[in-house]
């Protein structure tokens, strides 16, 4: 749900591949910090929270 809103209405992602690049960057940062800090226990909930934060910042 949040991804669709960001992809279609966000002024941040004006180019075609901007949203995909943003998702890849988020996943990479979360994955690396997750591996070093928590030992790889949490991933999906942090990604969902970062997408929700981006939606609320844009609105």
PyMOL Python script that loads the backbone (N, CA, C, O; Angstrom):
from pymol import cmd

cmd.read_pdbstr("""\
ATOM      1  N   UNK A   1       0.820  -1.188   0.000  1.00  0.00           N
ATOM      2  CA  UNK A   1       0.000   0.000   0.000  1.00  0.00           C
ATOM      3  C   UNK A   1       0.870   1.260   0.000  1.00  0.00           C
ATOM      4  O   UNK A   1       0.669   2.143  -0.834  1.00  0.00           O
ATOM      5  N   UNK A   2       1.809   1.354   0.900  1.00  0.00           N
ATOM      6  CA  UNK A   2       2.674   2.537   0.972  1.00  0.00           C
ATOM      7  C   UNK A   2       3.548   2.647  -0.266  1.00  0.00           C
ATOM      8  O   UNK A   2       3.811   3.749  -0.749  1.00  0.00           O
ATOM      9  N   UNK A   3       3.993   1.521  -0.776  1.00  0.00           N
ATOM     10  CA  UNK A   3       4.824   1.539  -1.967  1.00  0.00           C
ATOM     11  C   UNK A   3       4.086   2.083  -3.170  1.00  0.00           C
ATOM     12  O   UNK A   3       4.652   2.840  -3.959  1.00  0.00           O
ATOM     13  N   UNK A   4       2.842   1.709  -3.316  1.00  0.00           N
ATOM     14  CA  UNK A   4       2.040   2.204  -4.431  1.00  0.00           C
ATOM     15  C   UNK A   4       1.801   3.695  -4.354  1.00  0.00           C
ATOM     16  O   UNK A   4       1.833   4.391  -5.368  1.00  0.00           O
ATOM     17  N   UNK A   5       1.560   4.189  -3.139  1.00  0.00           N
ATOM     18  CA  UNK A   5       1.360   5.623  -2.953  1.00  0.00           C
ATOM     19  C   UNK A   5       2.637   6.382  -3.300  1.00  0.00           C
ATOM     20  O   UNK A   5       2.605   7.396  -3.997  1.00  0.00           O
ATOM     21  N   UNK A   6       3.745   5.878  -2.806  1.00  0.00           N
ATOM     22  CA  UNK A   6       5.020   6.541  -3.092  1.00  0.00           C
ATOM     23  C   UNK A   6       5.357   6.506  -4.573  1.00  0.00           C
ATOM     24  O   UNK A   6       5.826   7.495  -5.135  1.00  0.00           O
ATOM     25  N   UNK A   7       5.119   5.380  -5.193  1.00  0.00           N
ATOM     26  CA  UNK A   7       5.492   5.228  -6.601  1.00  0.00           C
ATOM     27  C   UNK A   7       4.664   6.119  -7.511  1.00  0.00           C
ATOM     28  O   UNK A   7       5.174   6.631  -8.507  1.00  0.00           O
ATOM     29  N   UNK A   8       3.401   6.308  -7.184  1.00  0.00           N
ATOM     30  CA  UNK A   8       2.541   7.046  -8.097  1.00  0.00           C
ATOM     31  C   UNK A   8       2.428   8.540  -7.799  1.00  0.00           C
ATOM     32  O   UNK A   8       2.260   9.331  -8.727  1.00  0.00           O
ATOM     33  N   UNK A   9       2.515   8.951  -6.524  1.00  0.00           N
ATOM     34  CA  UNK A   9       2.230  10.350  -6.210  1.00  0.00           C
ATOM     35  C   UNK A   9       3.386  11.133  -5.617  1.00  0.00           C
ATOM     36  O   UNK A   9       3.268  12.348  -5.458  1.00  0.00           O
ATOM     37  N   UNK A  10       4.474  10.506  -5.290  1.00  0.00           N
ATOM     38  CA  UNK A  10       5.562  11.211  -4.619  1.00  0.00           C
ATOM     39  C   UNK A  10       6.371  12.053  -5.606  1.00  0.00           C
ATOM     40  O   UNK A  10       6.753  11.575  -6.675  1.00  0.00           O
ATOM     41  N   UNK A  11       6.629  13.316  -5.237  1.00  0.00           N
ATOM     42  CA  UNK A  11       7.467  14.151  -6.106  1.00  0.00           C
ATOM     43  C   UNK A  11       8.949  13.754  -6.049  1.00  0.00           C
ATOM     44  O   UNK A  11       9.733  14.175  -6.901  1.00  0.00           O
ATOM     45  N   UNK A  12       9.330  12.963  -5.070  1.00  0.00           N
ATOM     46  CA  UNK A  12      10.727  12.523  -4.955  1.00  0.00           C
ATOM     47  C   UNK A  12      11.123  11.562  -6.070  1.00  0.00           C
ATOM     48  O   UNK A  12      12.280  11.535  -6.489  1.00  0.00           O
ATOM     49  N   UNK A  13      10.177  10.788  -6.543  1.00  0.00           N
ATOM     50  CA  UNK A  13      10.471   9.735  -7.507  1.00  0.00           C
ATOM     51  C   UNK A  13       9.902  10.103  -8.866  1.00  0.00           C
ATOM     52  O   UNK A  13       8.937   9.498  -9.333  1.00  0.00           O
ATOM     53  N   UNK A  14      10.507  11.100  -9.495  1.00  0.00           N
ATOM     54  CA  UNK A  14       9.987  11.585 -10.775  1.00  0.00           C
ATOM     55  C   UNK A  14      10.452  10.730 -11.950  1.00  0.00           C
ATOM     56  O   UNK A  14       9.721  10.581 -12.929  1.00  0.00           O
ATOM     57  N   UNK A  15      11.640  10.173 -11.870  1.00  0.00           N
ATOM     58  CA  UNK A  15      12.139   9.308 -12.940  1.00  0.00           C
ATOM     59  C   UNK A  15      11.572   7.907 -12.792  1.00  0.00           C
ATOM     60  O   UNK A  15      11.031   7.551 -11.745  1.00  0.00           O
ATOM     61  N   UNK A  16      11.699   7.123 -13.837  1.00  0.00           N
ATOM     62  CA  UNK A  16      11.080   5.805 -13.860  1.00  0.00           C
ATOM     63  C   UNK A  16      11.674   4.839 -12.838  1.00  0.00           C
ATOM     64  O   UNK A  16      10.926   4.083 -12.218  1.00  0.00           O
ATOM     65  N   UNK A  17      12.970   4.837 -12.644  1.00  0.00           N
ATOM     66  CA  UNK A  17      13.614   3.859 -11.773  1.00  0.00           C
ATOM     67  C   UNK A  17      13.987   4.422 -10.407  1.00  0.00           C
ATOM     68  O   UNK A  17      14.693   3.756  -9.648  1.00  0.00           O
ATOM     69  N   UNK A  18      13.535   5.626 -10.072  1.00  0.00           N
ATOM     70  CA  UNK A  18      13.898   6.223  -8.791  1.00  0.00           C
ATOM     71  C   UNK A  18      13.357   5.428  -7.607  1.00  0.00           C
ATOM     72  O   UNK A  18      14.071   5.224  -6.625  1.00  0.00           O
ATOM     73  N   UNK A  19      12.120   4.983  -7.685  1.00  0.00           N
ATOM     74  CA  UNK A  19      11.527   4.240  -6.575  1.00  0.00           C
ATOM     75  C   UNK A  19      12.232   2.904  -6.382  1.00  0.00           C
ATOM     76  O   UNK A  19      12.485   2.497  -5.248  1.00  0.00           O
ATOM     77  N   UNK A  20      12.547   2.227  -7.462  1.00  0.00           N
ATOM     78  CA  UNK A  20      13.268   0.954  -7.373  1.00  0.00           C
ATOM     79  C   UNK A  20      14.647   1.150  -6.753  1.00  0.00           C
ATOM     80  O   UNK A  20      15.078   0.347  -5.926  1.00  0.00           O
ATOM     81  N   UNK A  21      15.336   2.215  -7.150  1.00  0.00           N
ATOM     82  CA  UNK A  21      16.648   2.520  -6.586  1.00  0.00           C
ATOM     83  C   UNK A  21      16.527   2.829  -5.098  1.00  0.00           C
ATOM     84  O   UNK A  21      17.376   2.417  -4.308  1.00  0.00           O
ATOM     85  N   UNK A  22      15.492   3.540  -4.717  1.00  0.00           N
ATOM     86  CA  UNK A  22      15.252   3.854  -3.313  1.00  0.00           C
ATOM     87  C   UNK A  22      15.014   2.581  -2.496  1.00  0.00           C
ATOM     88  O   UNK A  22      15.565   2.433  -1.406  1.00  0.00           O
ATOM     89  N   UNK A  23      14.210   1.680  -3.011  1.00  0.00           N
ATOM     90  CA  UNK A  23      13.939   0.415  -2.311  1.00  0.00           C
ATOM     91  C   UNK A  23      15.218  -0.410  -2.187  1.00  0.00           C
ATOM     92  O   UNK A  23      15.483  -0.982  -1.130  1.00  0.00           O
ATOM     93  N   UNK A  24      16.002  -0.476  -3.239  1.00  0.00           N
ATOM     94  CA  UNK A  24      17.265  -1.225  -3.176  1.00  0.00           C
ATOM     95  C   UNK A  24      18.221  -0.612  -2.165  1.00  0.00           C
ATOM     96  O   UNK A  24      18.886  -1.335  -1.424  1.00  0.00           O
ATOM     97  N   UNK A  25      18.297   0.720  -2.126  1.00  0.00           N
ATOM     98  CA  UNK A  25      19.156   1.391  -1.159  1.00  0.00           C
ATOM     99  C   UNK A  25      18.687   1.113   0.262  1.00  0.00           C
ATOM    100  O   UNK A  25      19.502   0.812   1.135  1.00  0.00           O
ATOM    101  N   UNK A  26      17.373   1.210   0.507  1.00  0.00           N
ATOM    102  CA  UNK A  26      16.840   0.909   1.838  1.00  0.00           C
ATOM    103  C   UNK A  26      17.159  -0.520   2.256  1.00  0.00           C
ATOM    104  O   UNK A  26      17.601  -0.759   3.380  1.00  0.00           O
ATOM    105  N   UNK A  27      16.939  -1.452   1.368  1.00  0.00           N
ATOM    106  CA  UNK A  27      17.205  -2.854   1.682  1.00  0.00           C
ATOM    107  C   UNK A  27      18.679  -3.089   1.977  1.00  0.00           C
ATOM    108  O   UNK A  27      19.015  -3.837   2.896  1.00  0.00           O
ATOM    109  N   UNK A  28      19.548  -2.468   1.219  1.00  0.00           N
ATOM    110  CA  UNK A  28      20.978  -2.636   1.443  1.00  0.00           C
ATOM    111  C   UNK A  28      21.407  -2.071   2.797  1.00  0.00           C
ATOM    112  O   UNK A  28      22.141  -2.724   3.538  1.00  0.00           O
ATOM    113  N   UNK A  29      20.957  -0.875   3.117  1.00  0.00           N
ATOM    114  CA  UNK A  29      21.310  -0.261   4.398  1.00  0.00           C
ATOM    115  C   UNK A  29      20.740  -1.067   5.556  1.00  0.00           C
ATOM    116  O   UNK A  29      21.436  -1.312   6.541  1.00  0.00           O
ATOM    117  N   UNK A  30      19.498  -1.478   5.450  1.00  0.00           N
ATOM    118  CA  UNK A  30      18.868  -2.259   6.521  1.00  0.00           C
ATOM    119  C   UNK A  30      19.548  -3.610   6.665  1.00  0.00           C
ATOM    120  O   UNK A  30      19.794  -4.065   7.782  1.00  0.00           O
ATOM    121  N   UNK A  31      19.850  -4.245   5.564  1.00  0.00           N
ATOM    122  CA  UNK A  31      20.488  -5.556   5.610  1.00  0.00           C
ATOM    123  C   UNK A  31      21.884  -5.489   6.239  1.00  0.00           C
ATOM    124  O   UNK A  31      22.233  -6.325   7.072  1.00  0.00           O
ATOM    125  N   UNK A  32      22.670  -4.501   5.839  1.00  0.00           N
ATOM    126  CA  UNK A  32      24.019  -4.371   6.399  1.00  0.00           C
ATOM    127  C   UNK A  32      23.990  -4.008   7.873  1.00  0.00           C
ATOM    128  O   UNK A  32      24.725  -4.591   8.671  1.00  0.00           O
ATOM    129  N   UNK A  33      23.149  -3.051   8.241  1.00  0.00           N
ATOM    130  CA  UNK A  33      23.082  -2.689   9.658  1.00  0.00           C
ATOM    131  C   UNK A  33      22.456  -3.801  10.480  1.00  0.00           C
ATOM    132  O   UNK A  33      22.811  -3.990  11.644  1.00  0.00           O
ATOM    133  N   UNK A  34      21.543  -4.526   9.896  1.00  0.00           N
ATOM    134  CA  UNK A  34      20.917  -5.655  10.574  1.00  0.00           C
ATOM    135  C   UNK A  34      21.934  -6.764  10.831  1.00  0.00           C
ATOM    136  O   UNK A  34      21.933  -7.377  11.898  1.00  0.00           O
ATOM    137  N   UNK A  35      22.782  -7.014   9.876  1.00  0.00           N
ATOM    138  CA  UNK A  35      23.776  -8.078  10.029  1.00  0.00           C
ATOM    139  C   UNK A  35      24.793  -7.734  11.110  1.00  0.00           C
ATOM    140  O   UNK A  35      25.234  -8.609  11.856  1.00  0.00           O
ATOM    141  N   UNK A  36      25.161  -6.461  11.193  1.00  0.00           N
ATOM    142  CA  UNK A  36      26.187  -6.078  12.159  1.00  0.00           C
ATOM    143  C   UNK A  36      25.631  -5.793  13.556  1.00  0.00           C
ATOM    144  O   UNK A  36      26.312  -6.056  14.547  1.00  0.00           O
ATOM    145  N   UNK A  37      24.432  -5.273  13.652  1.00  0.00           N
ATOM    146  CA  UNK A  37      23.898  -4.867  14.951  1.00  0.00           C
ATOM    147  C   UNK A  37      23.105  -5.986  15.625  1.00  0.00           C
ATOM    148  O   UNK A  37      23.373  -6.316  16.781  1.00  0.00           O
ATOM    149  N   UNK A  38      22.138  -6.573  14.927  1.00  0.00           N
ATOM    150  CA  UNK A  38      21.262  -7.556  15.569  1.00  0.00           C
ATOM    151  C   UNK A  38      21.578  -8.987  15.195  1.00  0.00           C
ATOM    152  O   UNK A  38      20.940  -9.903  15.713  1.00  0.00           O
ATOM    153  N   UNK A  39      22.523  -9.209  14.329  1.00  0.00           N
ATOM    154  CA  UNK A  39      22.851 -10.572  13.929  1.00  0.00           C
ATOM    155  C   UNK A  39      21.873 -11.161  12.925  1.00  0.00           C
ATOM    156  O   UNK A  39      21.827 -12.381  12.761  1.00  0.00           O
ATOM    157  N   UNK A  40      21.098 -10.337  12.256  1.00  0.00           N
ATOM    158  CA  UNK A  40      20.199 -10.793  11.197  1.00  0.00           C
ATOM    159  C   UNK A  40      18.847 -11.266  11.677  1.00  0.00           C
ATOM    160  O   UNK A  40      18.266 -12.171  11.078  1.00  0.00           O
ATOM    161  N   UNK A  41      18.326 -10.675  12.749  1.00  0.00           N
ATOM    162  CA  UNK A  41      17.046 -11.133  13.295  1.00  0.00           C
ATOM    163  C   UNK A  41      15.840 -10.413  12.723  1.00  0.00           C
ATOM    164  O   UNK A  41      14.781 -11.023  12.570  1.00  0.00           O
ATOM    165  N   UNK A  42      15.968  -9.139  12.404  1.00  0.00           N
ATOM    166  CA  UNK A  42      14.813  -8.362  11.956  1.00  0.00           C
ATOM    167  C   UNK A  42      15.113  -7.709  10.610  1.00  0.00           C
ATOM    168  O   UNK A  42      16.206  -7.188  10.390  1.00  0.00           O
ATOM    169  N   UNK A  43      14.119  -7.746   9.707  1.00  0.00           N
ATOM    170  CA  UNK A  43      14.323  -7.108   8.409  1.00  0.00           C
ATOM    171  C   UNK A  43      13.043  -6.489   7.861  1.00  0.00           C
ATOM    172  O   UNK A  43      13.037  -5.297   7.551  1.00  0.00           O
ATOM    173  N   UNK A  44      11.967  -7.244   7.729  1.00  0.00           N
ATOM    174  CA  UNK A  44      10.774  -6.772   7.024  1.00  0.00           C
ATOM    175  C   UNK A  44      10.064  -5.651   7.771  1.00  0.00           C
ATOM    176  O   UNK A  44       9.576  -4.717   7.136  1.00  0.00           O
ATOM    177  N   UNK A  45       9.991  -5.711   9.077  1.00  0.00           N
ATOM    178  CA  UNK A  45       9.282  -4.662   9.814  1.00  0.00           C
ATOM    179  C   UNK A  45      10.010  -3.328   9.710  1.00  0.00           C
ATOM    180  O   UNK A  45       9.364  -2.281   9.671  1.00  0.00           O
ATOM    181  N   UNK A  46      11.319  -3.342   9.664  1.00  0.00           N
ATOM    182  CA  UNK A  46      12.079  -2.103   9.529  1.00  0.00           C
ATOM    183  C   UNK A  46      11.874  -1.507   8.137  1.00  0.00           C
ATOM    184  O   UNK A  46      11.780  -0.287   8.000  1.00  0.00           O
ATOM    185  N   UNK A  47      11.805  -2.337   7.117  1.00  0.00           N
ATOM    186  CA  UNK A  47      11.548  -1.847   5.769  1.00  0.00           C
ATOM    187  C   UNK A  47      10.162  -1.218   5.681  1.00  0.00           C
ATOM    188  O   UNK A  47      10.002  -0.166   5.061  1.00  0.00           O
ATOM    189  N   UNK A  48       9.173  -1.838   6.284  1.00  0.00           N
ATOM    190  CA  UNK A  48       7.819  -1.283   6.276  1.00  0.00           C
ATOM    191  C   UNK A  48       7.776   0.054   7.014  1.00  0.00           C
ATOM    192  O   UNK A  48       7.111   0.987   6.563  1.00  0.00           O
ATOM    193  N   UNK A  49       8.468   0.153   8.127  1.00  0.00           N
ATOM    194  CA  UNK A  49       8.508   1.416   8.860  1.00  0.00           C
ATOM    195  C   UNK A  49       9.201   2.520   8.068  1.00  0.00           C
ATOM    196  O   UNK A  49       8.777   3.674   8.123  1.00  0.00           O
ATOM    197  N   UNK A  50      10.236   2.192   7.348  1.00  0.00           N
ATOM    198  CA  UNK A  50      10.916   3.220   6.553  1.00  0.00           C
ATOM    199  C   UNK A  50      10.038   3.696   5.398  1.00  0.00           C
ATOM    200  O   UNK A  50      10.072   4.876   5.048  1.00  0.00           O
ATOM    201  N   UNK A  51       9.255   2.803   4.802  1.00  0.00           N
ATOM    202  CA  UNK A  51       8.324   3.222   3.749  1.00  0.00           C
ATOM    203  C   UNK A  51       7.206   4.098   4.336  1.00  0.00           C
ATOM    204  O   UNK A  51       6.807   5.086   3.721  1.00  0.00           O
ATOM    205  N   UNK A  52       6.705   3.738   5.516  1.00  0.00           N
ATOM    206  CA  UNK A  52       5.678   4.556   6.154  1.00  0.00           C
ATOM    207  C   UNK A  52       6.215   5.938   6.507  1.00  0.00           C
ATOM    208  O   UNK A  52       5.503   6.934   6.375  1.00  0.00           O
ATOM    209  N   UNK A  53       7.454   6.004   6.952  1.00  0.00           N
ATOM    210  CA  UNK A  53       8.049   7.293   7.272  1.00  0.00           C
ATOM    211  C   UNK A  53       8.170   8.152   6.020  1.00  0.00           C
ATOM    212  O   UNK A  53       7.911   9.355   6.069  1.00  0.00           O
ATOM    213  N   UNK A  54       8.555   7.561   4.916  1.00  0.00           N
ATOM    214  CA  UNK A  54       8.670   8.311   3.671  1.00  0.00           C
ATOM    215  C   UNK A  54       7.323   8.836   3.210  1.00  0.00           C
ATOM    216  O   UNK A  54       7.230   9.963   2.725  1.00  0.00           O
ATOM    217  N   UNK A  55       6.279   8.032   3.357  1.00  0.00           N
ATOM    218  CA  UNK A  55       4.922   8.473   2.981  1.00  0.00           C
ATOM    219  C   UNK A  55       4.493   9.647   3.850  1.00  0.00           C
ATOM    220  O   UNK A  55       3.950  10.628   3.340  1.00  0.00           O
ATOM    221  N   UNK A  56       4.728   9.559   5.150  1.00  0.00           N
ATOM    222  CA  UNK A  56       4.300  10.648   6.036  1.00  0.00           C
ATOM    223  C   UNK A  56       5.121  11.916   5.806  1.00  0.00           C
ATOM    224  O   UNK A  56       4.592  13.017   5.959  1.00  0.00           O
ATOM    225  N   UNK A  57       6.383  11.790   5.447  1.00  0.00           N
ATOM    226  CA  UNK A  57       7.186  12.976   5.145  1.00  0.00           C
ATOM    227  C   UNK A  57       6.677  13.642   3.877  1.00  0.00           C
ATOM    228  O   UNK A  57       6.615  14.870   3.809  1.00  0.00           O
ATOM    229  N   UNK A  58       6.317  12.863   2.882  1.00  0.00           N
ATOM    230  CA  UNK A  58       5.816  13.434   1.628  1.00  0.00           C
ATOM    231  C   UNK A  58       4.449  14.090   1.781  1.00  0.00           C
ATOM    232  O   UNK A  58       4.131  15.046   1.074  1.00  0.00           O
ATOM    233  N   UNK A  59       3.647  13.578   2.700  1.00  0.00           N
ATOM    234  CA  UNK A  59       2.301  14.139   2.883  1.00  0.00           C
ATOM    235  C   UNK A  59       2.342  15.228   3.911  1.00  0.00           C
ATOM    236  O   UNK A  59       1.313  15.831   4.213  1.00  0.00           O
TER     237      UNK A  59
END
""", "prot")
cmd.dss("prot")
cmd.show_as("cartoon", "prot")
cmd.util.cbc("prot")
cmd.orient("prot")
